[in-house]
């Protein structure tokens, strides 16, 4: 834990020397969604490799860049690409950027991802606000010694995804004429995609969408006292009775097509957060 905390301090000090302003809102983009935020005004762009102790993205469509600037006139930090358990990273490495954001003073964290849809009402390209998740990764970033300065030993997860942010995102979507579904996200470790039997099981336990990210970051952010908003882009439909092979290339293509719509929604959410619309 001491080494991790020292690494967070060094990365934070480096970023503070570059930023020159406080940041209250962070965004982490998912597969094919690197352009779902921005362009930012007065943007600072850093490669992850240039930030002390930052992991490096190894997945296609994750550009591995950190951007900081203003969006709708408000300061934000955007991670273009994240880290996954299936890349071989441990949960504390996956959530290292969340700890850095915590140290920088980020209070609101918007997480986006590409997900397979299982709810029969979902269609390819839909956006879904995450109202809850099911952690099926077998991992947790809080395992091990707890640092009370970072958060409590046993954080409450009753309202993991902030209810006020969920309502705000719905109002923003309505104002933009963007249909916004709601559902439970199942987080798996990956990288193999789900079998029809696994999809059937996930539907049985109440999941509406499934993916390989977001859950670790959310747990760390809630532990840190952040307010979390999760937004999934439904890139493929998983029907166990009519299975259709999925490919990463198709998933990325659908996410790329949906990115401009997600961009509009995130812009509206950021604007409303900073104009007092968040109760």
Secondary structure as GFF3:
##gff-version 3
##sequence-region A 1 279
A	DSSP	alpha_helix	2	19	.	.	.	ID=ss1
A	DSSP	beta_strand	25	28	.	.	.	ID=ss2
A	DSSP	beta_strand	41	47	.	.	.	ID=ss3
A	DSSP	three_ten_helix	48	50	.	.	.	ID=ss4
A	DSSP	beta_strand	65	71	.	.	.	ID=ss5
A	DSSP	beta_strand	74	80	.	.	.	ID=ss6
A	DSSP	three_ten_helix	85	87	.	.	.	ID=ss7
A	DSSP	alpha_helix	91	94	.	.	.	ID=ss8
A	DSSP	alpha_helix	96	104	.	.	.	ID=ss9
A	DSSP	beta_strand	108	117	.	.	.	ID=ss10
A	DSSP	beta_strand	127	135	.	.	.	ID=ss11
A	DSSP	alpha_helix	163	176	.	.	.	ID=ss12
A	DSSP	beta_strand	180	187	.	.	.	ID=ss13
A	DSSP	alpha_helix	196	204	.	.	.	ID=ss14
A	DSSP	beta_strand	209	211	.	.	.	ID=ss15
A	DSSP	alpha_helix	215	223	.	.	.	ID=ss16
A	DSSP	beta_strand	227	237	.	.	.	ID=ss17
A	DSSP	alpha_helix	248	273	.	.	.	ID=ss18
###
